Amino acid sequence: MTFLLRNQLVLLALVPAVVLSLSACIPPETDGLPADQTSAASPAASTSPTATAEQADSPPADPPQTTSTPAATPQAPTAPAQPTAVEPTDSPTSGSQPVRSPEPRETAVAPPQDPIIVSWVPSGPIAADDPVSGQRYLMLQQFQCDALAQSVEGAADAAVWQAGAAVCQALQTGDDDHWQEASVAVARTPRIPQKQCLEFRVAATSALLVSQYRSNPGRIFTAEPGPGEACPRQLLGLTVVDEDLRAVVGMPRASGPASGGTIVRLDGYYVRVGDILMDGVSTVPDIVAGGGDYQTLYLRMPPADGRKSIRISITDTAEVAGTVTFFYDDSAVLGSTPSPANEPSPPRP
C-alpha cells in the first residue's frame, strides 16, 4: 500500500515535467509582449526535468511578488520613407540610362551692329581761295577737325565752327566723351541767320548729328557728304546802287530811266558767273565791279530800246536758280543813299 502510494506520487511529479518538456518544443508566442517579458520566459523553458521533480518534492514556495508593469503603448506604424529625388547614377546595376551632366550654356553674343549712315556737311560750293568762312568750311568738309579748331581760336564767330570741329572729332573717334563735348559745344552755338549759308549749314548739321547720337547711344556713325550744296546757287534779288556801289533806299523796285546807265547789284549766292542772260538771250553786259570767284557782281543796265523791263538770269559752273527783273521807268527818282555805317550788308554771294 505504501509502495503504491509512492509510485503515484512519482507519476504525479513527472506529469509537470512532461508538460514543460512539450511546451519547450513549442515556440513561445511573443507577439504583442514587451521585450523584457519575452526574455524572462526563456530560463523557465530551459529548466531540466530533474530540477522540476526536486521542486515537486519540496514544499511549495511562496508565490513570487509580481510588480504590475503597465502595458506598453502600441507605437503608431511608421510611414515608409519616401525616396529622395536624386538623379540616377551611372551605376551598372541601375536599370535606367545614365544621365549626363548638363553642359554649360554659352552666353548669347549679340551680332555686331552695322554703322549708321549719317549726312555730313554737303559741298559749299567752296574753293581753296574762298573767303575765310569758305576755307573753314572746306577744312570741316575734309574732316580736318583739329586744324579747324585751332584756326578759329579768338574769332568772333568761333562758336559755330568749334561746334562743328567737336562733332567732327566725335564722328572720327566714336568716343562717348567726345560726343558729350560736342553736345555742350552745340548748345553754346548762337542762332545763325539762314543768309549765312555756310555757318547755317554747319550749325544745322552739328545739331542734327548730336540728336542722332542721343537716340542711338554707343552706336558707330559713318558720315557721307550731304546732298545738294550748303549754299544753293540762286539769284535772289536785284538792288539799285549809286556810283559808290552803295544801295539806294526808297525805291519799291529795281528801276531806272529808259536811257540806261543804272547800276544794279545781283543778290544771291553764286561762285563765278559764267553767262548773263537778258530775256533769255546771252549778252555781254557792262560789268562795273566783281565777277571773280565769290564776288558780288555789279552791272550797268543797257538802254530800254522800247522794252518796259528786262528779265535777268545767270549761269554758273552749276545750275543757278532764279531770275530778277529790272523795270524801265523815267519817273523813277533815286532816293538818298544811307551812310556807310548804316548801310545793310548785302547777302553773301
VMD Tcl script that draws the C-alpha trace (Angstrom):
set ca {
  {0.00 0.00 0.00}
  {2.77 2.27 0.88}
  {4.64 1.29 -2.32}
  {1.63 2.07 -4.46}
  {1.26 5.50 -2.95}
  {4.88 6.29 -3.59}
  {4.57 5.29 -7.21}
  {1.58 7.51 -7.68}
  {3.44 10.41 -6.17}
  {6.31 9.84 -8.61}
  {3.89 9.81 -11.53}
  {2.24 12.94 -10.31}
  {5.66 14.60 -10.07}
  {6.55 13.57 -13.61}
  {3.39 14.99 -15.20}
  {4.51 18.63 -14.90}
  {7.93 17.73 -16.25}
  {6.38 16.15 -19.33}
  {4.14 19.14 -19.87}
  {7.08 21.52 -19.57}
  {9.10 19.42 -21.99}
  {6.33 19.52 -24.54}
  {5.90 23.25 -24.06}
  {9.61 23.74 -24.64}
  {9.19 22.20 -28.08}
  {6.53 24.75 -28.98}
  {7.96 28.24 -29.62}
  {6.56 30.73 -27.18}
  {4.15 33.31 -28.50}
  {5.85 36.62 -28.06}
  {3.65 38.68 -30.33}
  {2.43 41.75 -28.57}
  {4.69 41.22 -25.48}
  {7.39 43.59 -24.42}
  {10.97 42.62 -24.94}
  {11.65 42.17 -21.19}
  {8.77 39.68 -20.74}
  {9.92 37.64 -23.74}
  {13.41 37.32 -22.36}
  {12.09 36.44 -18.91}
  {10.30 33.35 -20.23}
  {13.46 31.87 -21.69}
  {15.02 30.47 -18.42}
  {11.82 28.70 -17.48}
  {11.71 26.94 -20.82}
  {15.27 25.65 -20.37}
  {14.74 24.13 -16.89}
  {15.67 20.46 -16.74}
  {13.10 17.75 -15.69}
  {15.28 16.79 -12.73}
  {15.04 20.20 -11.22}
  {11.31 20.11 -11.72}
  {10.98 16.82 -9.87}
  {13.01 18.15 -6.99}
  {10.76 21.15 -6.84}
  {7.75 18.85 -6.71}
  {9.13 17.02 -3.61}
  {9.89 20.28 -1.87}
  {7.15 22.25 -0.25}
  {5.66 24.92 -2.45}
  {7.32 28.28 -2.15}
  {5.52 31.46 -1.59}
  {4.28 32.87 -4.84}
  {6.68 35.46 -6.18}
  {5.71 39.04 -5.78}
  {4.93 40.44 -9.14}
  {5.01 44.08 -9.94}
  {2.37 45.15 -12.32}
  {4.06 46.60 -15.35}
  {1.94 48.99 -17.37}
  {1.14 47.69 -20.79}
  {3.34 49.07 -23.46}
  {1.65 51.68 -25.55}
  {1.47 50.41 -29.10}
  {3.62 52.54 -31.38}
  {1.99 54.11 -34.39}
  {3.15 52.45 -37.57}
  {5.94 54.44 -39.11}
  {5.29 55.60 -42.66}
  {7.81 54.23 -45.12}
  {10.46 56.78 -46.03}
  {9.85 58.44 -49.33}
  {12.69 58.22 -51.83}
  {14.61 61.42 -52.30}
  {14.53 62.87 -55.79}
  {18.08 62.16 -56.85}
  {19.36 61.92 -60.36}
  {20.05 58.29 -61.29}
  {23.73 57.44 -61.14}
  {25.86 55.75 -63.69}
  {25.86 52.54 -61.58}
  {25.99 49.42 -63.77}
  {23.20 47.89 -61.66}
  {20.85 50.71 -62.47}
  {18.18 49.85 -64.96}
  {17.85 53.42 -66.28}
  {20.06 55.07 -68.81}
  {22.95 57.15 -67.37}
  {22.22 60.87 -67.22}
  {24.95 63.14 -68.45}
  {25.73 66.33 -66.61}
  {24.21 69.31 -68.44}
  {26.76 71.17 -70.47}
  {27.16 74.88 -69.59}
  {25.17 77.14 -71.85}
  {27.08 79.56 -73.97}
  {26.21 83.19 -73.40}
  {24.50 84.60 -76.45}
  {26.65 87.26 -78.06}
  {24.79 89.97 -79.94}
  {25.91 90.21 -83.54}
  {27.87 93.35 -84.37}
  {25.65 96.18 -85.48}
  {26.20 97.91 -88.76}
  {27.25 101.56 -88.52}
  {24.56 104.17 -89.00}
  {24.97 106.22 -92.17}
  {24.62 109.92 -91.46}
  {24.85 113.02 -93.64}
  {27.87 115.23 -93.18}
  {28.11 118.79 -94.43}
  {27.47 119.00 -98.18}
  {29.67 120.82 -100.65}
  {29.84 124.59 -100.26}
  {30.28 125.37 -103.07}
  {33.75 126.37 -101.94}
  {37.28 126.58 -103.21}
  {40.73 126.94 -101.73}
  {40.74 130.67 -102.47}
  {37.30 131.19 -100.91}
  {36.98 133.80 -98.14}
  {37.69 132.83 -94.55}
  {34.34 131.18 -93.90}
  {34.74 129.11 -97.06}
  {38.22 127.98 -96.02}
  {36.92 126.89 -92.65}
  {34.05 125.07 -94.26}
  {36.48 123.27 -96.56}
  {38.51 122.03 -93.56}
  {35.35 120.77 -91.91}
  {34.18 119.05 -95.07}
  {37.54 117.26 -95.31}
  {37.50 116.24 -91.60}
  {40.45 118.43 -90.64}
  {38.94 118.74 -87.17}
  {41.99 119.85 -85.17}
  {43.12 122.33 -87.81}
  {39.69 123.93 -87.84}
  {39.53 124.18 -84.04}
  {42.93 125.90 -83.98}
  {42.11 128.28 -86.81}
  {39.05 129.79 -85.08}
  {40.60 130.47 -81.68}
  {39.73 134.01 -80.66}
  {37.48 134.63 -83.67}
  {34.16 136.44 -83.17}
  {32.25 133.64 -84.88}
  {34.25 130.81 -83.26}
  {31.28 129.13 -81.52}
  {29.65 127.63 -84.60}
  {32.96 126.39 -86.00}
  {34.05 124.94 -82.65}
  {30.79 123.01 -82.51}
  {31.44 121.68 -86.00}
  {35.01 120.68 -85.07}
  {33.78 118.88 -81.91}
  {31.19 116.89 -83.85}
  {33.81 116.16 -86.50}
  {36.12 114.66 -83.86}
  {33.30 112.64 -82.27}
  {32.45 111.13 -85.64}
  {36.06 110.06 -86.13}
  {36.60 108.52 -82.68}
  {33.09 107.37 -81.74}
  {34.05 108.10 -78.14}
  {31.21 108.97 -75.78}
  {33.25 111.69 -74.05}
  {33.81 113.40 -77.39}
  {30.09 113.24 -78.09}
  {29.41 114.85 -74.73}
  {31.84 117.65 -75.59}
  {30.14 118.06 -78.96}
  {26.75 118.29 -77.26}
  {28.00 121.09 -75.00}
  {29.55 122.95 -77.95}
  {26.33 122.71 -79.97}
  {24.31 124.07 -77.02}
  {26.61 127.12 -76.92}
  {26.13 127.93 -80.61}
  {24.12 131.12 -81.16}
  {21.30 131.31 -83.67}
  {22.71 131.64 -87.18}
  {20.72 133.54 -89.84}
  {20.00 131.50 -92.93}
  {21.60 134.03 -95.24}
  {24.95 132.98 -93.73}
  {24.53 129.75 -95.61}
  {27.86 128.11 -94.70}
  {27.63 128.81 -90.98}
  {23.93 127.98 -91.02}
  {24.64 124.59 -92.59}
  {27.41 123.82 -90.07}
  {25.14 124.64 -87.12}
  {22.21 122.62 -88.51}
  {24.36 119.56 -89.32}
  {26.08 119.60 -85.92}
  {22.78 119.81 -84.02}
  {21.25 117.02 -86.11}
  {24.16 114.61 -85.54}
  {24.19 115.21 -81.77}
  {20.47 114.47 -81.72}
  {21.01 111.26 -83.70}
  {23.68 110.10 -81.26}
  {21.41 110.72 -78.28}
  {18.81 108.50 -79.93}
  {21.45 105.81 -80.66}
  {23.99 105.94 -77.80}
  {27.06 103.82 -78.29}
  {26.49 103.31 -81.99}
  {29.12 104.00 -84.62}
  {28.34 106.51 -87.34}
  {29.66 106.59 -90.87}
  {29.46 110.04 -92.39}
  {28.79 110.66 -96.05}
  {28.56 114.05 -97.79}
  {25.09 115.50 -97.56}
  {23.01 116.02 -100.68}
  {22.93 119.31 -102.52}
  {25.00 122.29 -101.52}
  {25.34 124.22 -98.30}
  {24.65 127.41 -100.15}
  {22.35 126.68 -103.09}
  {23.35 128.80 -106.05}
  {20.48 131.08 -106.74}
  {19.71 134.58 -107.83}
  {17.50 136.16 -105.20}
  {17.21 139.85 -105.94}
  {18.32 142.99 -107.74}
  {19.35 146.15 -105.90}
  {19.93 149.59 -107.41}
  {23.20 151.20 -106.22}
  {24.95 154.55 -106.79}
  {28.35 155.17 -108.29}
  {29.96 154.23 -104.99}
  {28.15 150.88 -105.11}
  {26.01 151.77 -102.10}
  {22.39 150.64 -102.10}
  {19.80 153.29 -102.95}
  {16.95 153.47 -100.46}
  {13.34 154.48 -101.01}
  {12.81 152.51 -104.21}
  {9.94 149.99 -104.18}
  {11.52 148.02 -107.02}
  {14.67 147.95 -109.14}
  {14.05 150.55 -111.87}
  {15.70 153.32 -113.82}
  {15.40 155.57 -116.87}
  {14.88 154.13 -120.34}
  {18.14 155.72 -121.42}
  {20.01 153.13 -119.39}
  {23.07 153.55 -117.20}
  {21.51 152.41 -113.90}
  {23.91 150.31 -111.81}
  {22.41 147.22 -110.21}
  {23.75 144.56 -107.87}
  {22.92 140.89 -108.37}
  {21.96 139.47 -104.99}
  {22.13 135.79 -104.16}
  {24.73 133.08 -103.95}
  {26.97 132.15 -106.84}
  {30.60 131.26 -107.31}
  {31.57 132.55 -110.73}
  {29.10 133.94 -113.21}
  {29.61 132.16 -116.50}
  {26.95 133.84 -118.59}
  {24.38 136.64 -118.20}
  {21.07 136.32 -119.98}
  {18.64 139.16 -120.57}
  {15.20 137.96 -121.53}
  {16.78 134.54 -122.04}
  {19.40 135.79 -124.51}
  {23.10 135.60 -123.69}
  {24.65 139.06 -123.64}
  {27.93 140.76 -122.88}
  {26.95 143.23 -120.18}
  {28.82 146.20 -118.88}
  {30.35 144.85 -115.66}
  {31.06 147.63 -113.19}
  {32.64 145.53 -110.41}
  {33.03 141.99 -109.27}
  {32.87 138.95 -111.45}
  {35.55 136.85 -109.72}
  {35.03 133.77 -107.57}
  {32.56 134.52 -104.78}
  {32.49 138.19 -105.73}
  {29.31 140.22 -105.92}
  {28.55 141.23 -109.48}
  {27.58 144.84 -110.38}
  {26.12 145.61 -113.82}
  {25.25 148.77 -115.73}
  {21.86 148.41 -117.39}
  {21.61 148.93 -121.16}
  {19.02 151.29 -122.80}
  {15.43 150.14 -122.95}
  {15.16 150.01 -126.73}
  {11.39 150.04 -126.39}
  {11.25 147.48 -123.61}
  {9.33 148.02 -120.37}
  {11.51 145.65 -118.37}
  {14.34 143.15 -118.66}
  {14.41 139.72 -117.04}
  {17.92 138.77 -115.90}
  {19.30 135.29 -115.18}
  {22.80 133.88 -114.88}
  {24.67 130.63 -115.30}
  {27.48 129.26 -113.19}
  {29.63 126.12 -113.12}
  {26.42 124.58 -111.74}
  {22.81 125.49 -112.26}
  {21.75 128.78 -110.70}
  {18.06 129.09 -109.93}
  {16.00 132.26 -110.01}
  {15.52 135.31 -112.15}
  {15.24 139.02 -111.33}
  {13.56 141.84 -113.21}
  {14.65 145.41 -113.90}
  {11.93 147.94 -114.87}
  {12.38 150.98 -117.11}
  {10.60 153.95 -115.58}
  {11.57 157.55 -116.43}
  {9.57 158.78 -113.45}
  {11.65 156.81 -111.01}
  {13.61 159.12 -108.75}
  {16.66 157.85 -107.00}
  {16.35 158.25 -103.25}
  {19.03 159.21 -100.81}
  {21.73 156.72 -100.00}
  {22.46 155.64 -96.44}
  {25.74 156.39 -94.77}
  {28.31 153.59 -94.99}
  {27.97 152.88 -91.25}
  {24.22 152.25 -91.54}
  {24.18 150.51 -94.90}
  {22.98 146.92 -94.55}
  {25.48 144.42 -95.83}
  {24.40 142.60 -98.99}
  {23.73 138.87 -98.83}
  {26.94 136.89 -99.07}
  {27.40 135.74 -102.65}
}
mol new
graphics top color blue
foreach p $ca { graphics top sphere $p radius 0.5 }
foreach p [lrange $ca 0 end-1] q [lrange $ca 1 end] { graphics top cylinder $p $q radius 0.2 }
display resetview
